[in-house]
Amino acid sequence: MTAARALPALDAATYVPHELHRAERAWGESNCYVDVWIEVLHALGCDPHACLGFVMSLDWEGDQFTFFKPPHEDLFELYGVDVQELTVYKPLVENAVEQLRGGKLVLAETDAYWLPDTAGTDYKTQHTKTTIAIQEIDLDARKLGYFHNASYHALSGDDFTKLFRLDAPPDPSFMPFFAEIVRLSRVRHLEPAALAATSVALLRKHLARRPRENPIARFARDFTRDVERLKGEGLAAYHLYAFASIRQLGAAFELAALHARWLERHGETGLGDATAAFDAISTICKSLILKAARAVGAKKNVDFGGMLGDLEAQWTRGVHGLAERFGA
């Protein structure tokens, strides 16, 4: 048997993404791991809003903001979704067929060069690591159905062959990408009030893990130096830096604002000030990423002090305000 799928048949041509990927947003996509989980949970009939509290522990890591991901324990507590590492001891395509046949999804790091949904950015342009969730595969027909970024997609033919290295001779030096299996046998759908209560409990946990020092203050101390360095390295280097830093910060706190609004719809009160602060962080980051790009491209001296100071103040207002509200 060389064809299998984990979920009832999905059609990439008619699939409707979750509202988090359809609504007007400052950051249409966050990062590949968060975005793929939003769509996987959506396909399972679960509400991904409930898991977004994990962004509260975002920190400045010295050269990037935390690459934020939904913790596996949160996914299990909220939805009964069980994630385990997949040991890739044979060609990944064979592992995928076996796991899908058992009713499990496969999350795998892959090369975006062979993903047609990245047309205009990476597809057949540059080799970039990204995470997809494999839900349907047909080895004989060379077809794949997968979640990636903001939707569900399909690929076939040469893209399938190249993605899984089916035309490459055995290479003992090749290191396979990281992969996980997603067990679906215990998926549950809590009633809205119970889901919101569980989400609040997890939010308290992540607020308790928030950085002890304002991470934007530490980011600001590094940022001017980094921009000066990037003027000598060019815009290509800047875009990589901006994705790992400004974009992660802005996208994370846009999700934080969306999470707070979802909690308000489920009966929580007193979140308006924090929501406004998180929206402000997202908006300022959109301006900062463009202003810094112009500074790097033109090699001009630009004063970022006002924007960085505002970001720092909004983080304190939002995160500490939310922590006080929930007693974290």
C-alpha positions as CSV (number, residue, x, y, z in Angstrom):
1,M,0.0,0.0,0.0
2,T,1.7,3.2,-1.2
3,A,-1.1,5.7,-0.6
4,A,-2.4,6.9,2.7
5,R,-4.0,9.8,4.5
6,A,-4.6,10.8,8.1
7,L,-7.7,12.9,7.8
8,P,-10.8,12.7,5.6
9,A,-10.0,13.8,2.0
10,L,-9.1,17.5,1.8
11,D,-9.1,19.4,-1.5
12,A,-6.4,22.1,-1.8
13,A,-8.5,23.9,-4.4
14,T,-11.5,24.3,-2.0
15,Y,-9.9,24.3,1.4
16,V,-10.9,27.4,3.5
17,P,-8.1,28.5,5.9
18,H,-8.8,29.4,9.5
19,E,-10.0,32.9,10.2
20,L,-6.6,33.7,11.7
21,H,-5.2,33.4,8.2
22,R,-8.2,35.1,6.5
23,A,-8.7,38.2,8.6
24,E,-7.0,41.4,7.9
25,R,-3.7,41.2,9.8
26,A,-0.5,43.2,10.0
27,W,1.4,39.9,9.7
28,G,-0.4,37.5,7.4
29,E,2.0,34.7,8.4
30,S,3.8,34.4,11.7
31,N,6.4,31.6,11.4
32,C,6.1,28.3,9.6
33,Y,5.6,26.2,12.8
34,V,2.9,28.3,14.3
35,D,1.1,28.8,11.0
36,V,1.1,25.1,10.2
37,W,-0.4,24.3,13.6
38,I,-3.2,26.9,13.2
39,E,-4.3,25.0,10.0
40,V,-3.8,21.5,11.5
41,L,-6.0,22.4,14.5
42,H,-8.5,24.0,12.2
43,A,-8.7,20.9,10.1
44,L,-9.3,18.9,13.3
45,G,-12.2,21.1,14.3
46,C,-10.3,22.7,17.1
47,D,-10.0,26.4,17.8
48,P,-6.3,27.5,17.6
49,H,-7.0,30.8,19.4
50,A,-6.9,28.9,22.7
51,C,-3.2,27.9,22.4
52,L,-1.8,31.4,21.6
53,G,-0.9,32.4,25.2
54,F,2.6,30.8,24.8
55,V,3.8,34.0,23.1
56,M,4.0,35.7,26.5
57,S,7.4,34.0,27.2
58,L,9.0,35.5,24.0
59,D,12.5,36.8,24.8
60,W,15.4,38.5,23.2
61,E,18.0,35.7,22.7
62,G,20.9,38.0,21.8
63,D,20.7,37.8,18.0
64,Q,17.0,37.0,17.5
65,F,13.7,36.9,19.3
66,T,12.5,33.5,20.4
67,F,11.2,31.4,17.5
68,F,7.9,30.9,19.2
69,K,6.1,27.6,19.0
70,P,3.0,26.1,20.7
71,P,4.4,23.8,23.4
72,H,3.4,20.1,22.9
73,E,2.1,19.8,26.4
74,D,-0.3,22.8,25.7
75,L,-1.6,21.0,22.6
76,F,-2.3,17.9,24.5
77,E,-4.0,19.7,27.4
78,L,-6.2,21.8,25.2
79,Y,-7.0,19.4,22.3
80,G,-5.7,15.9,23.2
81,V,-3.1,16.2,20.3
82,D,-0.1,14.2,21.1
83,V,3.2,15.1,19.4
84,Q,6.3,12.8,19.4
85,E,9.5,12.9,17.5
86,L,9.7,10.6,14.4
87,T,12.9,8.6,14.0
88,V,13.8,8.9,10.4
89,Y,15.8,5.8,9.9
90,K,14.6,5.1,6.3
91,P,13.6,7.4,3.5
92,L,11.1,10.0,4.9
93,V,8.5,9.1,2.3
94,E,8.4,5.6,3.6
95,N,8.0,6.8,7.2
96,A,5.2,9.1,6.1
97,V,3.2,6.4,4.4
98,E,3.5,4.2,7.5
99,Q,2.5,6.9,9.9
100,L,-0.4,8.3,7.8
101,R,-1.7,4.7,7.4
102,G,-1.8,4.6,11.2
103,G,-3.9,7.8,11.3
104,K,-1.1,10.1,12.3
105,L,0.1,13.3,10.7
106,V,3.8,13.9,9.9
107,L,5.4,17.3,10.6
108,A,8.6,17.5,8.7
109,E,11.3,20.1,8.0
110,T,11.6,20.3,4.2
111,D,13.1,22.4,1.5
112,A,10.8,25.2,0.4
113,Y,12.5,25.2,-3.0
114,W,10.2,22.3,-4.0
115,L,7.0,23.7,-2.4
116,P,4.8,25.4,-5.1
117,D,2.8,27.3,-2.5
118,T,6.0,29.4,-2.0
119,A,6.0,30.7,-5.6
120,G,7.2,34.2,-5.6
121,T,9.5,33.7,-2.7
122,D,11.4,30.4,-2.4
123,Y,9.9,28.0,-5.0
124,K,12.7,27.1,-7.3
125,T,14.5,30.2,-6.3
126,Q,16.3,29.5,-3.0
127,H,16.7,26.6,-0.6
128,T,15.1,27.4,2.7
129,K,14.1,25.1,5.6
130,T,10.5,25.2,6.5
131,T,8.0,22.9,8.3
132,I,5.0,21.2,6.6
133,A,2.4,18.8,8.0
134,I,1.9,15.9,5.6
135,Q,-1.7,14.6,5.6
136,E,-2.0,12.7,2.4
137,I,0.5,10.9,0.2
138,D,0.4,8.7,-2.9
139,L,3.8,7.3,-3.7
140,D,2.8,5.7,-7.0
141,A,1.1,8.8,-8.3
142,R,3.8,11.1,-6.9
143,K,1.2,13.3,-5.1
144,L,1.3,15.0,-1.7
145,G,-1.3,16.9,0.4
146,Y,0.2,19.1,3.0
147,F,-0.4,22.0,5.4
148,H,2.1,24.8,5.1
149,N,2.0,28.5,6.1
150,A,-1.5,29.8,5.8
151,S,-3.4,27.0,4.0
152,Y,-3.6,23.4,2.7
153,H,-1.8,22.6,-0.5
154,A,-1.0,19.9,-3.0
155,L,2.1,19.1,-5.1
156,S,3.0,16.4,-7.5
157,G,5.4,15.1,-10.2
158,D,9.0,16.4,-10.1
159,D,8.3,18.5,-7.0
160,F,7.4,15.3,-5.2
161,T,10.4,13.4,-6.5
162,K,12.8,16.2,-5.5
163,L,11.3,16.9,-2.2
164,F,11.8,13.3,-1.0
165,R,15.1,12.8,-2.9
166,L,13.6,9.9,-4.8
167,D,15.9,10.5,-7.8
168,A,19.1,10.7,-5.7
169,P,21.4,7.7,-5.2
170,P,21.7,6.5,-1.6
171,D,24.0,8.9,0.3
172,P,25.1,7.7,3.7
173,S,26.4,11.3,4.5
174,F,22.9,12.8,4.0
175,M,21.4,14.0,7.3
176,P,17.6,13.8,7.2
177,F,15.5,16.8,8.3
178,F,13.8,16.7,11.7
179,A,10.3,15.2,11.8
180,E,7.5,14.6,14.3
181,I,4.4,12.4,14.4
182,V,1.0,13.8,15.5
183,R,-1.2,11.2,17.2
184,L,-4.8,12.0,16.7
185,S,-6.4,9.1,18.6
186,R,-7.1,11.2,21.7
187,V,-8.3,14.5,20.0
188,R,-11.1,16.1,22.0
189,H,-13.2,19.2,21.6
190,L,-13.8,20.9,24.9
191,E,-16.9,23.0,25.4
192,P,-16.2,26.7,24.8
193,A,-16.2,27.6,28.5
194,A,-13.9,24.7,29.4
195,L,-11.6,25.5,26.5
196,A,-11.3,29.1,27.6
197,A,-10.7,28.2,31.3
198,T,-7.9,25.8,30.2
199,S,-6.5,28.5,27.9
200,V,-6.4,31.0,30.9
201,A,-4.6,28.4,33.1
202,L,-1.9,28.0,30.4
203,L,-1.7,31.8,29.9
204,R,-0.9,32.1,33.6
205,K,1.9,29.6,33.2
206,H,3.4,31.4,30.2
207,L,3.1,34.8,32.0
208,A,5.0,33.3,34.9
209,R,7.8,32.4,32.4
210,R,7.9,35.9,30.9
211,P,11.4,37.5,30.8
212,R,12.6,39.0,34.1
213,E,13.9,42.0,32.2
214,N,12.1,43.8,29.4
215,P,13.4,41.9,26.3
216,I,12.8,45.0,24.1
217,A,15.2,47.0,26.3
218,R,17.9,44.4,25.6
219,F,17.0,44.3,21.9
220,A,17.2,48.1,21.7
221,R,20.8,48.0,23.1
222,D,21.8,45.7,20.3
223,F,19.7,47.1,17.5
224,T,21.7,50.2,16.6
225,R,24.9,48.2,16.5
226,D,23.3,45.5,14.3
227,V,22.0,48.1,11.8
228,E,25.4,49.6,11.5
229,R,26.9,46.1,10.8
230,L,24.1,45.3,8.3
231,K,24.8,48.5,6.3
232,G,28.0,46.8,5.3
233,E,26.4,43.4,4.6
234,G,23.5,44.6,2.5
235,L,19.8,44.2,2.3
236,A,19.9,40.4,1.8
237,A,21.5,40.0,5.2
238,Y,19.1,42.6,6.7
239,H,16.0,40.6,5.6
240,L,17.3,37.5,7.3
241,Y,18.0,39.5,10.4
242,A,14.6,41.3,10.3
243,F,12.8,38.0,10.0
244,A,14.5,36.6,13.1
245,S,14.1,39.8,15.1
246,I,11.5,42.5,14.3
247,R,9.1,40.2,12.4
248,Q,9.1,37.6,15.2
249,L,8.4,40.3,17.8
250,G,5.6,42.0,15.8
251,A,3.9,38.7,14.7
252,A,4.0,37.3,18.2
253,F,2.3,40.3,19.8
254,E,-0.3,40.4,17.0
255,L,-1.2,36.9,18.1
256,A,-1.2,38.0,21.7
257,A,-3.8,40.7,20.9
258,L,-5.9,38.1,19.0
259,H,-5.7,35.8,21.9
260,A,-6.8,38.5,24.3
261,R,-9.8,39.4,22.1
262,W,-10.8,35.7,22.0
263,L,-10.7,35.5,25.8
264,E,-12.9,38.6,26.0
265,R,-15.4,36.9,23.7
266,H,-15.4,34.0,26.2
267,G,-16.1,36.1,29.2
268,E,-12.8,37.5,30.4
269,T,-12.8,41.2,31.3
270,G,-10.2,43.9,31.8
271,L,-8.0,43.0,28.9
272,G,-8.5,46.1,26.7
273,D,-5.4,47.9,27.8
274,A,-3.1,44.9,27.3
275,T,-4.8,44.3,23.9
276,A,-4.1,47.9,22.8
277,A,-0.5,47.6,23.9
278,F,0.0,44.3,21.9
279,D,-1.6,45.9,18.8
280,A,0.8,48.9,19.2
281,I,3.8,46.6,19.3
282,S,2.7,44.9,16.1
283,T,2.1,48.2,14.4
284,I,5.4,49.8,15.5
285,C,7.3,46.7,14.3
286,K,5.7,47.1,10.8
287,S,7.1,50.6,10.6
288,L,10.4,49.7,12.2
289,I,11.1,46.9,9.7
290,L,10.6,49.3,6.8
291,K,12.5,52.2,8.3
292,A,15.5,50.0,9.1
293,A,15.5,48.6,5.6
294,R,15.7,52.1,4.2
295,A,18.5,52.9,6.6
296,V,20.5,49.8,5.5
297,G,19.8,50.2,1.8
298,A,20.7,53.9,1.8
299,K,23.5,53.5,4.4
300,K,22.0,56.5,6.3
301,N,22.2,57.3,10.0
302,V,18.7,57.1,11.4
303,D,17.5,57.7,15.0
304,F,15.4,54.7,16.1
305,G,15.3,55.8,19.8
306,G,11.7,56.9,19.8
307,M,10.3,53.7,18.2
308,L,12.4,51.4,20.4
309,G,11.4,53.4,23.5
310,D,7.7,53.1,22.6
311,L,8.1,49.3,22.0
312,E,9.7,48.9,25.4
313,A,6.9,50.9,27.1
314,Q,4.2,48.9,25.3
315,W,5.7,45.6,26.3
316,T,5.7,46.7,30.0
317,R,2.2,48.0,29.7
318,G,0.8,44.9,28.0
319,V,2.7,42.0,29.5
320,H,2.9,43.3,33.1
321,G,-0.7,44.5,32.9
322,L,-1.8,41.0,31.8
323,A,0.3,39.4,34.5
324,E,-1.4,41.6,37.1
325,R,-4.8,40.9,35.7
326,F,-4.3,37.1,36.0
327,G,-2.2,37.1,39.1
328,A,0.9,35.6,37.4
